[in-house]
């Protein structure tokens, strides 16, 4: 993947807006939930080699 050059007169500046306490909690809960789901899926795929 190469570098993206900024066209003249255009700045690629990203500023995140501040999250409320409720939004932070919801985001944290969602991330935790997704991590658990991914961990579950990865355990199901495990196939022992020395059977």
Secondary structure as GFF3:
##gff-version 3
##sequence-region A 1 51
A	DSSP	alpha_helix	21	45	.	.	.	ID=ss1
###
